[in-house]
Amino acid sequence: MKRIFACIAVLLLLAPVLLSLSSCAAAGDGGGGSGENGGTTMTYTIVENTSLEAFLNNPEADYYVSDTDTMSTQGYFAPTDPQSDGQWHYIIAATRNTGGYSMQVQDVQISAGEATITIEMVNPEPGSLLTMAFTNPACEIIFSEKPAGISVTDTNLEHYEQIGQVINKAG
């Protein structure tokens, strides 16, 4: 009986760590790139280790996402204005029913100001210990200029629509 309680105590202590495993990793360990935008070069940066919760009700963040149902999220949040750093922050998110998932940006192509983003949802390892809670793995992509358009598709060819806005607190 003591072993059962000890196991339960360990699981309760590990729960916050396991919940944080829903993250964003960029293929090739982060980074960024650039593309043509009407004669100028638009650059982008991929932000790693992000979850949608980081943008909900965070008083220390410079920006946040518009209200959303975190139990049925799949799509992207587009900025209404450039952020205080002068850049355009886009957040891609999806809901999963357990922990252990992560989102990776596989490719970003920029042509004539249009950004085409391909993401991959990475499944948890088979047999791994998972939290039984809804999680929202997400990725943030920061552009130096506002793209004329955004297209987000996952590696299963599922299209992600715009589902909300990224709002600048200073704006």
Buried (B, 14 or more C-beta within 10 A) or exposed (E): EEEEEEEEEEEEEEBEEBBBBBBBBBBEEBEBEBBEBEEEEBBBBBBBBBBBBBBBEEEEEEBBBBEBEBEEBBBBBBBEBBBEEEBBBBBBBBBBEBBBBBBBBBEBEBEEBBBBBBBBBBEBEEEEEBBEEBBBBBBBBBBBBBBBEBBBBBEEEEEBEEBBBBBBEEE
